[in-house]
Amino acid sequence: MVVNATIVLKNIFFDNNKSVLRKESMVEIDNVYKLLEENPNMSVEISGHTDNVGNAAYNKKLSLNRAKAVADALIKKGIAKNRLTYIGYGKEKPIAPNDTEEGRQLNRRTEFKVTKM
């Protein structure tokens, strides 16, 4: 891992319009936890992203709350709070066109970016 490396967390799940982690997300949380435990000097930014459907301000807040839910889960497992930041980008950083359901699905994601090694 290098600073600014960004990884999409493909197995983080939320119900529609919710920011509570679904139980099946814990496998991915455990993987991130192990990575952080194995790299005690690593700090990361957790970011939440949405598609372009709906109100922009609502999506930004939803994405922030989802990123915070991931950070909180890692803190609960024992990762120091000062190693984690979280941000919600809403629809600002799409990775696919929002004109198909497949594209919107790709844009609804959680990522982590290495900020320090």
Backbone atoms as SQL, in Angstrom:
CREATE TABLE atoms (id INTEGER PRIMARY KEY, chain TEXT, resi INTEGER, resn TEXT, atom TEXT, x REAL, y REAL, z REAL);
INSERT INTO atoms VALUES
  (1, 'A', 1, 'MET', 'N', 0.842, -1.192, 0.000),
  (2, 'A', 1, 'MET', 'CA', 0.000, 0.000, 0.000),
  (3, 'A', 1, 'MET', 'C', 0.879, 1.244, 0.000),
  (4, 'A', 2, 'VAL', 'N', 0.418, 2.223, -0.751),
  (5, 'A', 2, 'VAL', 'CA', 1.120, 3.502, -0.818),
  (6, 'A', 2, 'VAL', 'C', 0.133, 4.626, -0.503),
  (7, 'A', 3, 'VAL', 'N', 0.666, 5.765, -0.090),
  (8, 'A', 3, 'VAL', 'CA', -0.165, 6.920, 0.201),
  (9, 'A', 3, 'VAL', 'C', -0.946, 7.305, -1.056),
  (10, 'A', 4, 'ASN', 'N', -2.195, 7.635, -0.873),
  (11, 'A', 4, 'ASN', 'CA', -3.164, 7.996, -1.914),
  (12, 'A', 4, 'ASN', 'C', -3.733, 6.794, -2.671),
  (13, 'A', 5, 'ALA', 'N', -3.310, 5.579, -2.338),
  (14, 'A', 5, 'ALA', 'CA', -3.949, 4.399, -2.933),
  (15, 'A', 5, 'ALA', 'C', -5.405, 4.384, -2.463),
  (16, 'A', 6, 'THR', 'N', -6.320, 4.200, -3.414),
  (17, 'A', 6, 'THR', 'CA', -7.746, 4.195, -3.103),
  (18, 'A', 6, 'THR', 'C', -8.330, 2.847, -3.493),
  (19, 'A', 7, 'ILE', 'N', -9.106, 2.281, -2.593),
  (20, 'A', 7, 'ILE', 'CA', -9.699, 0.974, -2.816),
  (21, 'A', 7, 'ILE', 'C', -11.202, 1.057, -2.565),
  (22, 'A', 8, 'VAL', 'N', -11.987, 0.545, -3.518),
  (23, 'A', 8, 'VAL', 'CA', -13.436, 0.454, -3.335),
  (24, 'A', 8, 'VAL', 'C', -13.711, -0.750, -2.441),
  (25, 'A', 9, 'LEU', 'N', -14.467, -0.526, -1.392),
  (26, 'A', 9, 'LEU', 'CA', -14.878, -1.605, -0.492),
  (27, 'A', 9, 'LEU', 'C', -16.164, -2.194, -1.063),
  (28, 'A', 10, 'LYS', 'N', -16.022, -3.270, -1.818),
  (29, 'A', 10, 'LYS', 'CA', -17.143, -3.821, -2.588),
  (30, 'A', 10, 'LYS', 'C', -18.197, -4.512, -1.736),
  (31, 'A', 11, 'ASN', 'N', -17.871, -4.872, -0.528),
  (32, 'A', 11, 'ASN', 'CA', -18.809, -5.635, 0.291),
  (33, 'A', 11, 'ASN', 'C', -19.277, -4.880, 1.521),
  (34, 'A', 12, 'ILE', 'N', -19.478, -3.578, 1.361),
  (35, 'A', 12, 'ILE', 'CA', -20.091, -2.753, 2.395),
  (36, 'A', 12, 'ILE', 'C', -21.525, -2.497, 1.928),
  (37, 'A', 13, 'PHE', 'N', -22.491, -2.866, 2.760),
  (38, 'A', 13, 'PHE', 'CA', -23.890, -2.807, 2.345),
  (39, 'A', 13, 'PHE', 'C', -24.733, -1.998, 3.319),
  (40, 'A', 14, 'PHE', 'N', -25.629, -1.190, 2.741),
  (41, 'A', 14, 'PHE', 'CA', -26.607, -0.410, 3.492),
  (42, 'A', 14, 'PHE', 'C', -27.963, -0.612, 2.829),
  (43, 'A', 15, 'ASP', 'N', -29.022, -0.552, 3.603),
  (44, 'A', 15, 'ASP', 'CA', -30.351, -0.535, 3.014),
  (45, 'A', 15, 'ASP', 'C', -30.566, 0.805, 2.323),
  (46, 'A', 16, 'ASN', 'N', -31.510, 0.847, 1.404),
  (47, 'A', 16, 'ASN', 'CA', -31.813, 2.063, 0.660),
  (48, 'A', 16, 'ASN', 'C', -32.140, 3.219, 1.611),
  (49, 'A', 17, 'ASN', 'N', -31.465, 4.345, 1.405),
  (50, 'A', 17, 'ASN', 'CA', -31.663, 5.562, 2.198),
  (51, 'A', 17, 'ASN', 'C', -31.323, 5.405, 3.679),
  (52, 'A', 18, 'LYS', 'N', -30.496, 4.430, 4.015),
  (53, 'A', 18, 'LYS', 'CA', -30.094, 4.193, 5.407),
  (54, 'A', 18, 'LYS', 'C', -28.572, 4.283, 5.523),
  (55, 'A', 19, 'SER', 'N', -28.115, 4.530, 6.749),
  (56, 'A', 19, 'SER', 'CA', -26.669, 4.584, 6.982),
  (57, 'A', 19, 'SER', 'C', -26.231, 3.599, 8.061),
  (58, 'A', 20, 'VAL', 'N', -27.059, 2.601, 8.329),
  (59, 'A', 20, 'VAL', 'CA', -26.704, 1.546, 9.278),
  (60, 'A', 20, 'VAL', 'C', -26.103, 0.395, 8.474),
  (61, 'A', 21, 'LEU', 'N', -24.900, -0.018, 8.863),
  (62, 'A', 21, 'LEU', 'CA', -24.248, -1.131, 8.170),
  (63, 'A', 21, 'LEU', 'C', -25.082, -2.398, 8.277),
  (64, 'A', 22, 'ARG', 'N', -25.251, -3.076, 7.160),
  (65, 'A', 22, 'ARG', 'CA', -25.906, -4.379, 7.199),
  (66, 'A', 22, 'ARG', 'C', -24.916, -5.417, 7.717),
  (67, 'A', 23, 'LYS', 'N', -25.451, -6.457, 8.359),
  (68, 'A', 23, 'LYS', 'CA', -24.627, -7.476, 9.009),
  (69, 'A', 23, 'LYS', 'C', -23.588, -8.090, 8.069),
  (70, 'A', 24, 'GLU', 'N', -23.959, -8.302, 6.803),
  (71, 'A', 24, 'GLU', 'CA', -23.034, -8.927, 5.864),
  (72, 'A', 24, 'GLU', 'C', -21.839, -8.029, 5.511),
  (73, 'A', 25, 'SER', 'N', -21.861, -6.773, 5.958),
  (74, 'A', 25, 'SER', 'CA', -20.726, -5.869, 5.744),
  (75, 'A', 25, 'SER', 'C', -19.550, -6.190, 6.666),
  (76, 'A', 26, 'MET', 'N', -19.803, -6.939, 7.721),
  (77, 'A', 26, 'MET', 'CA', -18.766, -7.146, 8.731),
  (78, 'A', 26, 'MET', 'C', -17.572, -7.938, 8.205),
  (79, 'A', 27, 'VAL', 'N', -17.736, -8.752, 7.178),
  (80, 'A', 27, 'VAL', 'CA', -16.593, -9.459, 6.586),
  (81, 'A', 27, 'VAL', 'C', -15.609, -8.438, 6.009),
  (82, 'A', 28, 'GLU', 'N', -16.134, -7.459, 5.293),
  (83, 'A', 28, 'GLU', 'CA', -15.282, -6.416, 4.712),
  (84, 'A', 28, 'GLU', 'C', -14.671, -5.536, 5.810),
  (85, 'A', 29, 'ILE', 'N', -15.458, -5.205, 6.814),
  (86, 'A', 29, 'ILE', 'CA', -14.937, -4.428, 7.954),
  (87, 'A', 29, 'ILE', 'C', -13.782, -5.185, 8.597),
  (88, 'A', 30, 'ASP', 'N', -13.939, -6.486, 8.787),
  (89, 'A', 30, 'ASP', 'CA', -12.874, -7.311, 9.375),
  (90, 'A', 30, 'ASP', 'C', -11.615, -7.279, 8.500),
  (91, 'A', 31, 'ASN', 'N', -11.788, -7.304, 7.175),
  (92, 'A', 31, 'ASN', 'CA', -10.631, -7.252, 6.274),
  (93, 'A', 31, 'ASN', 'C', -9.882, -5.929, 6.404),
  (94, 'A', 32, 'VAL', 'N', -10.618, -4.829, 6.473),
  (95, 'A', 32, 'VAL', 'CA', -9.989, -3.511, 6.634),
  (96, 'A', 32, 'VAL', 'C', -9.316, -3.429, 7.997),
  (97, 'A', 33, 'TYR', 'N', -9.985, -3.950, 9.021),
  (98, 'A', 33, 'TYR', 'CA', -9.408, -3.971, 10.363),
  (99, 'A', 33, 'TYR', 'C', -8.064, -4.711, 10.360),
  (100, 'A', 34, 'LYS', 'N', -8.030, -5.890, 9.745),
  (101, 'A', 34, 'LYS', 'CA', -6.791, -6.673, 9.698),
  (102, 'A', 34, 'LYS', 'C', -5.682, -5.901, 8.967),
  (103, 'A', 35, 'LEU', 'N', -6.030, -5.257, 7.873),
  (104, 'A', 35, 'LEU', 'CA', -5.048, -4.469, 7.133),
  (105, 'A', 35, 'LEU', 'C', -4.481, -3.352, 8.004),
  (106, 'A', 36, 'LEU', 'N', -5.344, -2.679, 8.735),
  (107, 'A', 36, 'LEU', 'CA', -4.887, -1.591, 9.611),
  (108, 'A', 36, 'LEU', 'C', -4.071, -2.128, 10.788),
  (109, 'A', 37, 'GLU', 'N', -4.450, -3.280, 11.311),
  (110, 'A', 37, 'GLU', 'CA', -3.687, -3.894, 12.402),
  (111, 'A', 37, 'GLU', 'C', -2.288, -4.305, 11.938),
  (112, 'A', 38, 'GLU', 'N', -2.199, -4.804, 10.709),
  (113, 'A', 38, 'GLU', 'CA', -0.913, -5.234, 10.155),
  (114, 'A', 38, 'GLU', 'C', -0.027, -4.054, 9.755),
  (115, 'A', 39, 'ASN', 'N', -0.616, -2.885, 9.640),
  (116, 'A', 39, 'ASN', 'CA', 0.107, -1.674, 9.242),
  (117, 'A', 39, 'ASN', 'C', -0.193, -0.567, 10.249),
  (118, 'A', 40, 'PRO', 'N', 0.438, -0.648, 11.438),
  (119, 'A', 40, 'PRO', 'CA', 0.059, 0.259, 12.529),
  (120, 'A', 40, 'PRO', 'C', 0.333, 1.738, 12.258),
  (121, 'A', 41, 'ASN', 'N', 1.142, 2.062, 11.254),
  (122, 'A', 41, 'ASN', 'CA', 1.394, 3.465, 10.932),
  (123, 'A', 41, 'ASN', 'C', 0.455, 3.997, 9.851),
  (124, 'A', 42, 'MET', 'N', -0.397, 3.117, 9.315),
  (125, 'A', 42, 'MET', 'CA', -1.308, 3.516, 8.248),
  (126, 'A', 42, 'MET', 'C', -2.502, 4.279, 8.809),
  (127, 'A', 43, 'SER', 'N', -2.831, 5.373, 8.131),
  (128, 'A', 43, 'SER', 'CA', -4.066, 6.107, 8.394),
  (129, 'A', 43, 'SER', 'C', -4.857, 6.128, 7.100),
  (130, 'A', 44, 'VAL', 'N', -6.186, 6.157, 7.219),
  (131, 'A', 44, 'VAL', 'CA', -7.024, 6.119, 6.027),
  (132, 'A', 44, 'VAL', 'C', -8.179, 7.104, 6.120),
  (133, 'A', 45, 'GLU', 'N', -8.637, 7.492, 4.930),
  (134, 'A', 45, 'GLU', 'CA', -9.869, 8.261, 4.801),
  (135, 'A', 45, 'GLU', 'C', -10.940, 7.316, 4.277),
  (136, 'A', 46, 'ILE', 'N', -12.047, 7.247, 4.967),
  (137, 'A', 46, 'ILE', 'CA', -13.191, 6.468, 4.514),
  (138, 'A', 46, 'ILE', 'C', -14.121, 7.452, 3.798),
  (139, 'A', 47, 'SER', 'N', -14.504, 7.138, 2.575),
  (140, 'A', 47, 'SER', 'CA', -15.378, 8.052, 1.841),
  (141, 'A', 47, 'SER', 'C', -16.635, 7.340, 1.373),
  (142, 'A', 48, 'GLY', 'N', -17.743, 8.062, 1.479),
  (143, 'A', 48, 'GLY', 'CA', -19.019, 7.568, 1.000),
  (144, 'A', 48, 'GLY', 'C', -19.399, 8.290, -0.277),
  (145, 'A', 49, 'HIS', 'N', -20.036, 7.564, -1.202),
  (146, 'A', 49, 'HIS', 'CA', -20.424, 8.118, -2.497),
  (147, 'A', 49, 'HIS', 'C', -21.832, 7.652, -2.843),
  (148, 'A', 50, 'THR', 'N', -22.568, 8.482, -3.585),
  (149, 'A', 50, 'THR', 'CA', -23.908, 8.130, -4.029),
  (150, 'A', 50, 'THR', 'C', -24.003, 8.305, -5.545),
  (151, 'A', 51, 'ASP', 'N', -25.138, 7.883, -6.092),
  (152, 'A', 51, 'ASP', 'CA', -25.416, 8.185, -7.493),
  (153, 'A', 51, 'ASP', 'C', -26.036, 9.585, -7.564),
  (154, 'A', 52, 'ASN', 'N', -26.547, 9.966, -8.731),
  (155, 'A', 52, 'ASN', 'CA', -27.082, 11.316, -8.894),
  (156, 'A', 52, 'ASN', 'C', -28.591, 11.400, -8.707),
  (157, 'A', 53, 'VAL', 'N', -29.208, 10.326, -8.215),
  (158, 'A', 53, 'VAL', 'CA', -30.657, 10.321, -8.004),
  (159, 'A', 53, 'VAL', 'C', -30.961, 11.000, -6.674),
  (160, 'A', 54, 'GLY', 'N', -31.929, 11.904, -6.691),
  (161, 'A', 54, 'GLY', 'CA', -32.354, 12.540, -5.450),
  (162, 'A', 54, 'GLY', 'C', -31.665, 13.859, -5.188),
  (163, 'A', 55, 'ASN', 'N', -31.978, 14.412, -4.044),
  (164, 'A', 55, 'ASN', 'CA', -31.503, 15.718, -3.611),
  (165, 'A', 55, 'ASN', 'C', -30.008, 15.674, -3.290),
  (166, 'A', 56, 'ALA', 'N', -29.261, 16.626, -3.846),
  (167, 'A', 56, 'ALA', 'CA', -27.794, 16.640, -3.673),
  (168, 'A', 56, 'ALA', 'C', -27.390, 16.790, -2.207),
  (169, 'A', 57, 'ALA', 'N', -28.049, 17.673, -1.483),
  (170, 'A', 57, 'ALA', 'CA', -27.702, 17.879, -0.070),
  (171, 'A', 57, 'ALA', 'C', -28.008, 16.619, 0.741),
  (172, 'A', 58, 'TYR', 'N', -29.138, 15.979, 0.469),
  (173, 'A', 58, 'TYR', 'CA', -29.490, 14.744, 1.160),
  (174, 'A', 58, 'TYR', 'C', -28.460, 13.656, 0.869),
  (175, 'A', 59, 'ASN', 'N', -28.068, 13.506, -0.403),
  (176, 'A', 59, 'ASN', 'CA', -27.092, 12.484, -0.779),
  (177, 'A', 59, 'ASN', 'C', -25.741, 12.736, -0.121),
  (178, 'A', 60, 'LYS', 'N', -25.351, 14.003, -0.019),
  (179, 'A', 60, 'LYS', 'CA', -24.071, 14.322, 0.620),
  (180, 'A', 60, 'LYS', 'C', -24.106, 13.902, 2.093),
  (181, 'A', 61, 'LYS', 'N', -25.207, 14.214, 2.779),
  (182, 'A', 61, 'LYS', 'CA', -25.330, 13.843, 4.191),
  (183, 'A', 61, 'LYS', 'C', -25.389, 12.321, 4.348),
  (184, 'A', 62, 'LEU', 'N', -26.162, 11.648, 3.478),
  (185, 'A', 62, 'LEU', 'CA', -26.248, 10.188, 3.521),
  (186, 'A', 62, 'LEU', 'C', -24.873, 9.558, 3.329),
  (187, 'A', 63, 'SER', 'N', -24.113, 10.052, 2.361),
  (188, 'A', 63, 'SER', 'CA', -22.788, 9.485, 2.101),
  (189, 'A', 63, 'SER', 'C', -21.845, 9.735, 3.281),
  (190, 'A', 64, 'LEU', 'N', -21.952, 10.893, 3.926),
  (191, 'A', 64, 'LEU', 'CA', -21.149, 11.189, 5.115),
  (192, 'A', 64, 'LEU', 'C', -21.502, 10.232, 6.248),
  (193, 'A', 65, 'ASN', 'N', -22.796, 10.033, 6.477),
  (194, 'A', 65, 'ASN', 'CA', -23.227, 9.142, 7.562),
  (195, 'A', 65, 'ASN', 'C', -22.812, 7.696, 7.299),
  (196, 'A', 66, 'ARG', 'N', -22.808, 7.283, 6.044),
  (197, 'A', 66, 'ARG', 'CA', -22.356, 5.930, 5.716),
  (198, 'A', 66, 'ARG', 'C', -20.856, 5.779, 5.941),
  (199, 'A', 67, 'ALA', 'N', -20.075, 6.775, 5.544),
  (200, 'A', 67, 'ALA', 'CA', -18.632, 6.724, 5.788),
  (201, 'A', 67, 'ALA', 'C', -18.353, 6.705, 7.293),
  (202, 'A', 68, 'LYS', 'N', -19.104, 7.496, 8.046),
  (203, 'A', 68, 'LYS', 'CA', -18.950, 7.525, 9.507),
  (204, 'A', 68, 'LYS', 'C', -19.295, 6.163, 10.105),
  (205, 'A', 69, 'ALA', 'N', -20.313, 5.489, 9.576),
  (206, 'A', 69, 'ALA', 'CA', -20.688, 4.165, 10.086),
  (207, 'A', 69, 'ALA', 'C', -19.536, 3.173, 9.924),
  (208, 'A', 70, 'VAL', 'N', -18.839, 3.237, 8.797),
  (209, 'A', 70, 'VAL', 'CA', -17.680, 2.355, 8.573),
  (210, 'A', 70, 'VAL', 'C', -16.564, 2.711, 9.553),
  (211, 'A', 71, 'ALA', 'N', -16.267, 4.009, 9.680),
  (212, 'A', 71, 'ALA', 'CA', -15.223, 4.437, 10.619),
  (213, 'A', 71, 'ALA', 'C', -15.578, 4.021, 12.046),
  (214, 'A', 72, 'ASP', 'N', -16.819, 4.223, 12.433),
  (215, 'A', 72, 'ASP', 'CA', -17.252, 3.842, 13.790),
  (216, 'A', 72, 'ASP', 'C', -17.104, 2.343, 14.032),
  (217, 'A', 73, 'ALA', 'N', -17.403, 1.531, 13.016),
  (218, 'A', 73, 'ALA', 'CA', -17.253, 0.077, 13.164),
  (219, 'A', 73, 'ALA', 'C', -15.790, -0.299, 13.381),
  (220, 'A', 74, 'LEU', 'N', -14.892, 0.375, 12.687),
  (221, 'A', 74, 'LEU', 'CA', -13.458, 0.100, 12.852),
  (222, 'A', 74, 'LEU', 'C', -12.964, 0.563, 14.224),
  (223, 'A', 75, 'ILE', 'N', -13.461, 1.706, 14.675),
  (224, 'A', 75, 'ILE', 'CA', -13.100, 2.213, 16.006),
  (225, 'A', 75, 'ILE', 'C', -13.608, 1.241, 17.081),
  (226, 'A', 76, 'LYS', 'N', -14.814, 0.751, 16.898),
  (227, 'A', 76, 'LYS', 'CA', -15.391, -0.207, 17.852),
  (228, 'A', 76, 'LYS', 'C', -14.547, -1.483, 17.939),
  (229, 'A', 77, 'LYS', 'N', -13.925, -1.878, 16.818),
  (230, 'A', 77, 'LYS', 'CA', -13.072, -3.071, 16.806),
  (231, 'A', 77, 'LYS', 'C', -11.696, -2.797, 17.417),
  (232, 'A', 78, 'GLY', 'N', -11.353, -1.511, 17.629),
  (233, 'A', 78, 'GLY', 'CA', -10.095, -1.201, 18.291),
  (234, 'A', 78, 'GLY', 'C', -9.123, -0.331, 17.511),
  (235, 'A', 79, 'ILE', 'N', -9.504, 0.132, 16.341),
  (236, 'A', 79, 'ILE', 'CA', -8.622, 1.028, 15.583),
  (237, 'A', 79, 'ILE', 'C', -8.706, 2.423, 16.205),
  (238, 'A', 80, 'ALA', 'N', -7.554, 3.041, 16.433),
  (239, 'A', 80, 'ALA', 'CA', -7.515, 4.371, 17.050),
  (240, 'A', 80, 'ALA', 'C', -8.221, 5.392, 16.158),
  (241, 'A', 81, 'LYS', 'N', -9.048, 6.211, 16.780),
  (242, 'A', 81, 'LYS', 'CA', -9.837, 7.218, 16.084),
  (243, 'A', 81, 'LYS', 'C', -8.952, 8.154, 15.253),
  (244, 'A', 82, 'ASN', 'N', -7.751, 8.452, 15.760),
  (245, 'A', 82, 'ASN', 'CA', -6.887, 9.401, 15.055),
  (246, 'A', 82, 'ASN', 'C', -6.274, 8.831, 13.772),
  (247, 'A', 83, 'ARG', 'N', -6.493, 7.551, 13.491),
  (248, 'A', 83, 'ARG', 'CA', -5.999, 6.939, 12.250),
  (249, 'A', 83, 'ARG', 'C', -7.046, 6.979, 11.140),
  (250, 'A', 84, 'LEU', 'N', -8.246, 7.443, 11.483),
  (251, 'A', 84, 'LEU', 'CA', -9.360, 7.411, 10.537),
  (252, 'A', 84, 'LEU', 'C', -9.958, 8.798, 10.355),
  (253, 'A', 85, 'THR', 'N', -10.234, 9.144, 9.110),
  (254, 'A', 85, 'THR', 'CA', -11.066, 10.297, 8.806),
  (255, 'A', 85, 'THR', 'C', -12.188, 9.780, 7.915),
  (256, 'A', 86, 'TYR', 'N', -13.260, 10.518, 7.841),
  (257, 'A', 86, 'TYR', 'CA', -14.354, 10.112, 6.961),
  (258, 'A', 86, 'TYR', 'C', -14.968, 11.344, 6.314),
  (259, 'A', 87, 'ILE', 'N', -15.466, 11.144, 5.117),
  (260, 'A', 87, 'ILE', 'CA', -16.042, 12.240, 4.342),
  (261, 'A', 87, 'ILE', 'C', -17.135, 11.685, 3.431),
  (262, 'A', 88, 'GLY', 'N', -18.126, 12.497, 3.190),
  (263, 'A', 88, 'GLY', 'CA', -19.184, 12.133, 2.248),
  (264, 'A', 88, 'GLY', 'C', -19.087, 13.017, 1.017),
  (265, 'A', 89, 'TYR', 'N', -18.935, 12.407, -0.115),
  (266, 'A', 89, 'TYR', 'CA', -18.827, 13.156, -1.369),
  (267, 'A', 89, 'TYR', 'C', -20.152, 13.233, -2.114),
  (268, 'A', 90, 'GLY', 'N', -21.173, 12.504, -1.664),
  (269, 'A', 90, 'GLY', 'CA', -22.431, 12.506, -2.396),
  (270, 'A', 90, 'GLY', 'C', -22.211, 12.046, -3.828),
  (271, 'A', 91, 'LYS', 'N', -22.711, 12.827, -4.777),
  (272, 'A', 91, 'LYS', 'CA', -22.601, 12.471, -6.199),
  (273, 'A', 91, 'LYS', 'C', -21.401, 13.119, -6.886),
  (274, 'A', 92, 'GLU', 'N', -20.508, 13.763, -6.129),
  (275, 'A', 92, 'GLU', 'CA', -19.423, 14.575, -6.689),
  (276, 'A', 92, 'GLU', 'C', -18.339, 13.797, -7.434),
  (277, 'A', 93, 'LYS', 'N', -18.141, 12.520, -7.119),
  (278, 'A', 93, 'LYS', 'CA', -17.026, 11.768, -7.694),
  (279, 'A', 93, 'LYS', 'C', -17.501, 10.446, -8.303),
  (280, 'A', 94, 'PRO', 'N', -18.301, 10.521, -9.372),
  (281, 'A', 94, 'PRO', 'CA', -18.763, 9.270, -9.991),
  (282, 'A', 94, 'PRO', 'C', -17.612, 8.517, -10.644),
  (283, 'A', 95, 'ILE', 'N', -17.726, 7.187, -10.657),
  (284, 'A', 95, 'ILE', 'CA', -16.729, 6.362, -11.355),
  (285, 'A', 95, 'ILE', 'C', -17.333, 5.727, -12.602),
  (286, 'A', 96, 'ALA', 'N', -18.631, 6.003, -12.818),
  (287, 'A', 96, 'ALA', 'CA', -19.336, 5.474, -13.985),
  (288, 'A', 96, 'ALA', 'C', -20.432, 6.469, -14.354),
  (289, 'A', 97, 'PRO', 'N', -20.926, 6.419, -15.596),
  (290, 'A', 97, 'PRO', 'CA', -22.045, 7.287, -15.964),
  (291, 'A', 97, 'PRO', 'C', -23.284, 6.957, -15.126),
  (292, 'A', 98, 'ASN', 'N', -24.048, 7.978, -14.792),
  (293, 'A', 98, 'ASN', 'CA', -25.260, 7.783, -13.995),
  (294, 'A', 98, 'ASN', 'C', -26.500, 7.562, -14.859),
  (295, 'A', 99, 'ASP', 'N', -26.314, 7.264, -16.144),
  (296, 'A', 99, 'ASP', 'CA', -27.467, 7.139, -17.041),
  (297, 'A', 99, 'ASP', 'C', -27.976, 5.704, -17.180),
  (298, 'A', 100, 'THR', 'N', -27.366, 4.765, -16.446),
  (299, 'A', 100, 'THR', 'CA', -27.878, 3.391, -16.406),
  (300, 'A', 100, 'THR', 'C', -27.918, 2.927, -14.957),
  (301, 'A', 101, 'GLU', 'N', -28.729, 1.922, -14.673),
  (302, 'A', 101, 'GLU', 'CA', -28.786, 1.372, -13.316),
  (303, 'A', 101, 'GLU', 'C', -27.431, 0.786, -12.918),
  (304, 'A', 102, 'GLU', 'N', -26.748, 0.159, -13.874),
  (305, 'A', 102, 'GLU', 'CA', -25.426, -0.423, -13.583),
  (306, 'A', 102, 'GLU', 'C', -24.434, 0.665, -13.184),
  (307, 'A', 103, 'GLY', 'N', -24.461, 1.784, -13.898),
  (308, 'A', 103, 'GLY', 'CA', -23.567, 2.893, -13.565),
  (309, 'A', 103, 'GLY', 'C', -23.888, 3.490, -12.209),
  (310, 'A', 104, 'ARG', 'N', -25.189, 3.682, -11.951),
  (311, 'A', 104, 'ARG', 'CA', -25.578, 4.233, -10.646),
  (312, 'A', 104, 'ARG', 'C', -25.160, 3.291, -9.524),
  (313, 'A', 105, 'GLN', 'N', -25.284, 1.987, -9.752),
  (314, 'A', 105, 'GLN', 'CA', -24.877, 0.993, -8.752),
  (315, 'A', 105, 'GLN', 'C', -23.382, 1.132, -8.437),
  (316, 'A', 106, 'LEU', 'N', -22.566, 1.294, -9.455),
  (317, 'A', 106, 'LEU', 'CA', -21.117, 1.459, -9.245),
  (318, 'A', 106, 'LEU', 'C', -20.805, 2.738, -8.473),
  (319, 'A', 107, 'ASN', 'N', -21.587, 3.770, -8.700),
  (320, 'A', 107, 'ASN', 'CA', -21.336, 5.046, -8.033),
  (321, 'A', 107, 'ASN', 'C', -21.754, 5.037, -6.570),
  (322, 'A', 108, 'ARG', 'N', -22.663, 4.147, -6.189),
  (323, 'A', 108, 'ARG', 'CA', -23.061, 4.008, -4.783),
  (324, 'A', 108, 'ARG', 'C', -22.040, 3.087, -4.122),
  (325, 'A', 109, 'ARG', 'N', -21.048, 3.693, -3.484),
  (326, 'A', 109, 'ARG', 'CA', -19.936, 2.886, -2.987),
  (327, 'A', 109, 'ARG', 'C', -19.308, 3.529, -1.758),
  (328, 'A', 110, 'THR', 'N', -18.501, 2.719, -1.081),
  (329, 'A', 110, 'THR', 'CA', -17.667, 3.184, 0.021),
  (330, 'A', 110, 'THR', 'C', -16.226, 2.867, -0.368),
  (331, 'A', 111, 'GLU', 'N', -15.332, 3.812, -0.139),
  (332, 'A', 111, 'GLU', 'CA', -13.914, 3.623, -0.471),
  (333, 'A', 111, 'GLU', 'C', -13.063, 3.933, 0.750),
  (334, 'A', 112, 'PHE', 'N', -11.833, 3.445, 0.700),
  (335, 'A', 112, 'PHE', 'CA', -10.861, 3.981, 1.642),
  (336, 'A', 112, 'PHE', 'C', -9.613, 4.354, 0.874),
  (337, 'A', 113, 'LYS', 'N', -8.995, 5.448, 1.330),
  (338, 'A', 113, 'LYS', 'CA', -7.775, 5.960, 0.716),
  (339, 'A', 113, 'LYS', 'C', -6.714, 6.052, 1.805),
  (340, 'A', 114, 'VAL', 'N', -5.547, 5.544, 1.484),
  (341, 'A', 114, 'VAL', 'CA', -4.424, 5.611, 2.412),
  (342, 'A', 114, 'VAL', 'C', -3.939, 7.057, 2.476),
  (343, 'A', 115, 'THR', 'N', -3.926, 7.626, 3.676),
  (344, 'A', 115, 'THR', 'CA', -3.482, 9.020, 3.846),
  (345, 'A', 115, 'THR', 'C', -2.105, 9.108, 4.490),
  (346, 'A', 116, 'LYS', 'N', -1.678, 8.008, 5.124),
  (347, 'A', 116, 'LYS', 'CA', -0.363, 7.999, 5.783),
  (348, 'A', 116, 'LYS', 'C', 0.095, 6.555, 5.907),
  (349, 'A', 117, 'MET', 'N', 1.377, 6.335, 5.727),
  (350, 'A', 117, 'MET', 'CA', 1.961, 4.996, 5.902),
  (351, 'A', 117, 'MET', 'C', 3.037, 5.030, 6.961);
